Amino acid sequence: MPVSHDEIKADDIVRVKQSTLISLHRAAESLPLKSGKVAARLSGNYLSAFKGRGMEFDEARPYQPGDDIRSIDWRVTARTGKAYTKLFREERERPVLLWVDYRHSMFFGSQNSFKSVVAAKIAALLAWSATQHSDRIGGLIFSEAMHQELRPQRGKSATLHFIQKLADHPAWNNFKNPVTDNTSGQHALNRLRRVARPGSLIFLISDFRHMDNDMQSSLAQLTRHNDVVLLFISDPLEASLPPAGYYRVSNGIEEIGINTRNETSRRHYQNKFASHENNLRQLCKRLNMFFLNITTDQPLLSSLQKGLGLKK
């Protein structure tokens, strides 16, 4: 049966189909994640290029002046009573890990599509780009109710498998009946830490709600031996309320009224979002992570290209 125009539009608004994500493989050709090519803006300045391919642990040797203290092998050091440092050898393929948030807050949007749809498309674009450059693709797709972990694998079949998980995750059908769990993001980061090997390129795709001290501590551990990109997904309505008036808002089940005439409430609303974004920027600066802000009303591919320093 032919797919109607309305079905295609719905696919781009409230959910994504596997075929939509597969079709992004050509667009990904203009998103090269090559070592030494990609840089990201943070507070107006370019950070250093991604380190490149992964590094696999080879052996431990006695610590020498000038060694990176982050490479100290604490287990051997504790056993021998003398400082030892880890040596690594370059892997042939770099692991690229995608951490994709399908929690309840991601199923919201006032322009173009839900944040979850944007997140899925970003993940698909990055997965295709990684595959095109012979990197291994893996990651974690999670909601409050389910975590799907995919170990890094090489090749088109691995990307297709990842895309299938993106499109078929139960969260697409369950977001109207959310499970309240503010710790699910922390659990997902802990599981990601177990998958990530030194030298991985990690993309965290989320609105980063409930970013607490435990999550920040997990991020600090991830950044010690990996390149980490924090992709902050937001919607314009989260940044500021619409013009003064009375609006009806629905999630498909319930409907509420919002009065935006109070100037103090409008200012408080804007300040709350601005504070959240600024805290994320400062966290990235402190941990040397890349920060990208993608909103639902922006052209997705050009936003990624510009944010990753591929297009000026």
N, C-alpha and C positions, 0 to 999 in steps of 0.2 A: 504494500500500500504506500503511495507517495506521501512524503512528509509535508504537511501544510506549512504555510508561511507563519501562522500563529504558533505552531509547535516549535518552529525554529526560533522565533522570538522568545518564547517561554524558556527554551533551552538556555538562552543567553542571559536570562534574567534571574530565575530562581534555582536553577540547577544546570549541570552540564552533562552532556552525553559523551560516551566514549569516542564516538565518531568526531565530535567537535574537537576534543583534545588531540586525537590522532592527526587531524587536519592542520594542526599548528606546526608540524615538522618543517614545513618550508619557511615559515616565518622565523623559526629558530636559527636558520642559516645566517641571519643578520644579527645574531646574538652570540658571538664567539667568546667562549669562556677560556681563552687560551692563556697560559702562563705568561706573565709579563705584559699582557695586553689590557687587562681589566683593572681599573682603579675605581674608587668610589669617593663621593664627596662626603665630608663630615665637617660641619661648622664652616663651610666655605672653602675648605682646603682638600687637596687630593691626598689620600693615604698611599702608602706603597702598594705596588702591584701584588696580586695574590702570589703566594709562595710557589704555587705550581703543583707538581705531582707529589703523591704521598710518599712518606718515609716509613719504612718498615724496620722494626728493632733488629739490630744485628748482634751486638755484644755490649758488655760493660767493661770499662777500663778505669784505672785510677784517675781521679779528678785532677785537672791541670789548670793553672792560672789562665784566665781568659775564657774558660768553658762557660756556657750558658747555665746558670744555676737551676733553670727550669728543667734541665735535662739530667739532673742528679737522680741516680737510681737509689731511692731511699731504702729499698729492701736490702740490697747488697751492702749499702753503707751501714745499716743497722746491724747486719750479720757480721761484718768484718771489723767494724769500728773505725773504718777509714772511708773517706768520701770517694764515691765512684760515680761516673757519668755514663749515660747511655749513648751508644753510637747507633746511627740509623743508616740504612741504604735506601736508595731511591727505588720506588716501585715502578713498574712499567706503566701501569694505569693509575690515575688518581681517583680515589673514591669521592664522589659527589653525593652528599646526603641532603635530602629535602625533608624538613620537619614542617608538616602541614596541619594547621589548626582548623578543625571542623567543630569547635565548641559552639554552644548556642548563640553567643554574641556575634559570631561570624555570619549567621544567617539573617542579615539585615542589610538593607540598601534603600536609598531614596532616589538614586540616579543610576540608570543603566542596568545595574545588577546587584545581587547580594555580594557581600565581601567574600563569602565562601566560593562563589563562582570565579571571582578575580584570583583568589588564592589557588584554585585548581588550574586555571589557565597559566598562571605564573609557573607553577610546579611543572606543568607539561612542557612549557617552553624551555625551562632550564634542563629538564630531563632530556629533551631532544638535542639541545645544544651539547650537553655532556656526551651523549652517545655519538654525535657527529665528530667529536674529537677524541674518541676511543677511551673515554673515562668510564669508570664503573658507576652505576646509578643505584641508589638505595635510599632508605629513609624511614620515616615514621608518619603515618596519617592517624590522627587521633581526635576523639570527641570525649565528652564526659563519660560515655558508656563503653567505648571500644577503642583499643589501640591496635593498629595494624603495622607490624614491623617488617621491613623488607631489607634483607642483607644486600650489600652492594654486589651487583652483577654487571657483566659487560655485555653489550650488544643490543640490537633492536628488540629482541624478545624481552629483555629485562625492562626496557622502557615501556613496551606495550603492556607488560604485566603491571607495572607501576601505574600506568594510566587507567587500566581496568579497576584497580583498587581506588583510585581517585574518584572515578565515576560511579562506582557501585557501593561506596561506603554507606552503611546503614544510617548515618547522620542525615543524609538527604531526605530520608523518609520520616525521621524521628524528631526533627528540630522543633516541631510544633508542640512536642511533649518533652521538654528538656529535663535532664537529670541534673540537679544542683550538686556540683562538686568543684570547689574552687582550687582543689589540689591536683586536678587532672593535668594541668600544664607542667607542674613540677614532676609528676610521675613520668610524663612523656619526655622531659629533658633527661631524667635519670636513665631511661631506657636508651635514649639517643647516645648518651655518654658511653654505654656499654657496646654500642655498635661502632662508634667512631674510632678510627685508627689514626695515629699521628700523621699529619699531612693532609687530612681530609679537607675538602671545601664544603662548608655547611651553610645551607640557606634556611633560616627560620622565618616562616611565613605565617603571620598572625596579627591580631589586633593587640595582643599582649595585655589582655585584661588580667587582673590579679597578679601582677608582677611583684612578688614579695622577696624578702631577703634570701629565702631558700633557692628561688629560681635564679636570683642574681649570683649566688654562690656556685650553682651548677654551670651557669654561663661562664663564670671566671675559670672554671676547670676546663671547659671545652676550648676556650681561646688559648690555652697554654701551648698546645701543639697543633692547632688547626686554624684555618681561615674561616671566620664566621661572618655571615652577612645577615643582618636583621632587617627583614622586609616588613615594614609597618603598614598594614592595610587599614584604611579608614574611609569613611563616607562623609561627604560635605555636611550632612545634617548632624553628624557627631561633633563637628568643629564649631558650628554656630546654628542657632535656631532660625527658622524662616521669619520673614517680616511679621511685625506685630499683627496678631489676629488669633482666631480660634480654629483649630485644625482637628480633624478626626484621623486617628491612626489605627491600623489593624494589623494583626499578625496572621490573619486568615481564620482565626477562631474567635478572638476577642477584639473589641474595639473600645478605644478610650479617646477622650478629648484632651487636647493640649492648648493651654492659653499662653501665648507668647507676648502678651502686652506689657508684662512687668519688666521694666528695664533692668532692675537689680537682678532678677532671676536670669535674664538673658546674659548679663555680664558674668554671673557666677557660672553659668553653663559653659560659656566660652573659655573662661579661665581654667575650669576643671580639665577640659580637653587639652588646652595649651600646656598645662602643667604635666599631664601624662606624656605628651609628645616630647617635651623638654627633658623630662626624666629619662626617657629612652635614649635621647641624643647624648645626654651626659653619661649614661651607662656605657654606651658604645665608645665614647671618647675615652672613658676610664679603662675599658677592657680592650681597646684597640680593635673593635668590631666595626664593620661597614654598616652604615645606616642608610636605608632607602625608605622614603614615604611614598606609597602608591595609593591614590584615591580612586574610588569607583567611577568618577566622572572624567578620568584622564585616559587618553589613548594608551593602551597597555604596553605595546611593544616599544614605542618611542620613549615612554617613561622609564622602562627598564634600560634601554640603550643609554639614555642620558644619565640616569642614576649610576650606572656601572662605568661611566666614563667612556662609553663607546661612541657617543654622539654628542656633539657640542652645539 
